[in-house]
Amino acid sequence: MTKEEAINNTMVILDKLPLEKIQEVKDFADFILNKLEEQTLNLGIQKLVEEGKPYEFLKEEEDLYTVEDLKVRYK
């Protein structure tokens, strides 16, 4: 199914629903869109931090602690 077909099928279904149910579908679509935008933003920020120069020194810094230094290990 293409994106256009999915949209057309959804429009047919929405046309059969009462207004209050259409509002519920709209609210859910808004929720999904906001979640996707937030995820995209977080991935972009993560990429900038990983590739950014300000933290470059951390890659070359030797580890101060190892797993053996832990007193308690959590699973």
C-alpha atoms as an extended CHARMM CRD file, in Angstrom:
* protein
*
        75  EXT
         1         1  MET       CA              0.0000000000        0.0000000000        0.0000000000  PROA      1               0.0000000000
         2         2  THR       CA              1.3650000000        3.4050000000       -0.9080000000  PROA      2               0.0000000000
         3         3  LYS       CA              1.1980000000        6.4630000000        1.2730000000  PROA      3               0.0000000000
         4         4  GLU       CA             -1.4360000000        7.9840000000       -1.0060000000  PROA      4               0.0000000000
         5         5  GLU       CA             -3.6040000000        4.8550000000       -0.8090000000  PROA      5               0.0000000000
         6         6  ALA       CA             -3.3200000000        4.7960000000        2.9760000000  PROA      6               0.0000000000
         7         7  ILE       CA             -4.3570000000        8.4390000000        3.1640000000  PROA      7               0.0000000000
         8         8  ASN       CA             -7.3170000000        7.8710000000        0.8380000000  PROA      8               0.0000000000
         9         9  ASN       CA             -8.4570000000        4.8020000000        2.8010000000  PROA      9               0.0000000000
        10        10  THR       CA             -8.1760000000        6.7520000000        6.0450000000  PROA      10              0.0000000000
        11        11  MET       CA            -10.1830000000        9.6250000000        4.6000000000  PROA      11              0.0000000000
        12        12  VAL       CA            -12.9720000000        7.1940000000        3.6360000000  PROA      12              0.0000000000
        13        13  ILE       CA            -13.0290000000        5.8350000000        7.1810000000  PROA      13              0.0000000000
        14        14  LEU       CA            -12.9320000000        9.3090000000        8.7390000000  PROA      14              0.0000000000
        15        15  ASP       CA            -15.8380000000       10.3980000000        6.5670000000  PROA      15              0.0000000000
        16        16  LYS       CA            -17.9670000000        7.6920000000        8.2140000000  PROA      16              0.0000000000
        17        17  LEU       CA            -17.1090000000        8.6970000000       11.7950000000  PROA      17              0.0000000000
        18        18  PRO       CA            -18.9280000000       11.2370000000       13.9730000000  PROA      18              0.0000000000
        19        19  LEU       CA            -17.1150000000       14.4990000000       14.7180000000  PROA      19              0.0000000000
        20        20  GLU       CA            -16.0490000000       13.5360000000       18.2540000000  PROA      20              0.0000000000
        21        21  LYS       CA            -14.3640000000       10.3600000000       16.9740000000  PROA      21              0.0000000000
        22        22  ILE       CA            -12.6200000000       12.3400000000       14.2340000000  PROA      22              0.0000000000
        23        23  GLN       CA            -11.2580000000       14.6220000000       16.9620000000  PROA      23              0.0000000000
        24        24  GLU       CA             -9.9020000000       11.5730000000       18.8150000000  PROA      24              0.0000000000
        25        25  VAL       CA             -8.1470000000       10.4030000000       15.6510000000  PROA      25              0.0000000000
        26        26  LYS       CA             -6.7260000000       13.9020000000       15.1340000000  PROA      26              0.0000000000
        27        27  ASP       CA             -5.4720000000       14.0360000000       18.7200000000  PROA      27              0.0000000000
        28        28  PHE       CA             -3.7840000000       10.6460000000       18.2860000000  PROA      28              0.0000000000
        29        29  ALA       CA             -2.2090000000       11.7320000000       14.9880000000  PROA      29              0.0000000000
        30        30  ASP       CA             -0.9130000000       14.8870000000       16.7140000000  PROA      30              0.0000000000
        31        31  PHE       CA              0.5640000000       12.7230000000       19.4800000000  PROA      31              0.0000000000
        32        32  ILE       CA              2.3350000000       10.4630000000       16.9730000000  PROA      32              0.0000000000
        33        33  LEU       CA              3.6630000000       13.4470000000       15.0140000000  PROA      33              0.0000000000
        34        34  ASN       CA              4.9910000000       15.1370000000       18.1640000000  PROA      34              0.0000000000
        35        35  LYS       CA              6.6640000000       11.8990000000       19.2280000000  PROA      35              0.0000000000
        36        36  LEU       CA              8.3050000000       11.5410000000       15.7990000000  PROA      36              0.0000000000
        37        37  GLU       CA              9.4960000000       15.1570000000       15.8060000000  PROA      37              0.0000000000
        38        38  GLU       CA             10.9410000000       14.7670000000       19.3080000000  PROA      38              0.0000000000
        39        39  GLN       CA             12.7150000000       11.5570000000       18.3060000000  PROA      39              0.0000000000
        40        40  THR       CA             14.1500000000       13.2240000000       15.1970000000  PROA      40              0.0000000000
        41        41  LEU       CA             15.3230000000       16.1920000000       17.2570000000  PROA      41              0.0000000000
        42        42  ASN       CA             16.9450000000       13.9410000000       19.8660000000  PROA      42              0.0000000000
        43        43  LEU       CA             18.7630000000       11.9370000000       17.1860000000  PROA      43              0.0000000000
        44        44  GLY       CA             20.0170000000       15.1620000000       15.6140000000  PROA      44              0.0000000000
        45        45  ILE       CA             21.2870000000       16.4660000000       18.9490000000  PROA      45              0.0000000000
        46        46  GLN       CA             22.9310000000       13.1240000000       19.6810000000  PROA      46              0.0000000000
        47        47  LYS       CA             24.6780000000       13.1870000000       16.3010000000  PROA      47              0.0000000000
        48        48  LEU       CA             25.9230000000       16.7380000000       16.8760000000  PROA      48              0.0000000000
        49        49  VAL       CA             27.3050000000       15.8110000000       20.2800000000  PROA      49              0.0000000000
        50        50  GLU       CA             28.9850000000       12.6490000000       18.9890000000  PROA      50              0.0000000000
        51        51  GLU       CA             30.5910000000       14.4280000000       16.0480000000  PROA      51              0.0000000000
        52        52  GLY       CA             31.2380000000       17.7340000000       17.8080000000  PROA      52              0.0000000000
        53        53  LYS       CA             34.6760000000       18.9980000000       18.6960000000  PROA      53              0.0000000000
        54        54  PRO       CA             33.9520000000       20.1150000000       22.2950000000  PROA      54              0.0000000000
        55        55  TYR       CA             34.0220000000       16.5080000000       23.5560000000  PROA      55              0.0000000000
        56        56  GLU       CA             36.8620000000       15.2820000000       21.3390000000  PROA      56              0.0000000000
        57        57  PHE       CA             39.2530000000       15.2330000000       24.3060000000  PROA      57              0.0000000000
        58        58  LEU       CA             37.1690000000       12.5040000000       25.9730000000  PROA      58              0.0000000000
        59        59  LYS       CA             38.0180000000        9.9990000000       23.2440000000  PROA      59              0.0000000000
        60        60  GLU       CA             41.7250000000       10.2240000000       24.0140000000  PROA      60              0.0000000000
        61        61  GLU       CA             41.4220000000       10.4180000000       27.8010000000  PROA      61              0.0000000000
        62        62  GLU       CA             42.3420000000        7.2450000000       29.6450000000  PROA      62              0.0000000000
        63        63  ASP       CA             39.6700000000        5.5830000000       31.7650000000  PROA      63              0.0000000000
        64        64  LEU       CA             39.9200000000        6.4890000000       35.4390000000  PROA      64              0.0000000000
        65        65  TYR       CA             37.8020000000        3.5850000000       36.6300000000  PROA      65              0.0000000000
        66        66  THR       CA             37.1340000000        0.0640000000       35.4340000000  PROA      66              0.0000000000
        67        67  VAL       CA             34.4020000000       -2.4600000000       36.0870000000  PROA      67              0.0000000000
        68        68  GLU       CA             36.6290000000       -4.0460000000       38.7180000000  PROA      68              0.0000000000
        69        69  ASP       CA             36.4250000000       -0.8170000000       40.7450000000  PROA      69              0.0000000000
        70        70  LEU       CA             32.7070000000       -1.3250000000       41.3590000000  PROA      70              0.0000000000
        71        71  LYS       CA             31.6600000000       -2.4540000000       44.8030000000  PROA      71              0.0000000000
        72        72  VAL       CA             28.1700000000       -3.5450000000       43.6940000000  PROA      72              0.0000000000
        73        73  ARG       CA             27.1060000000       -4.6240000000       40.2110000000  PROA      73              0.0000000000
        74        74  TYR       CA             23.5160000000       -4.2140000000       39.1160000000  PROA      74              0.0000000000
        75        75  LYS       CA             21.9800000000       -6.3090000000       36.3740000000  PROA      75              0.0000000000
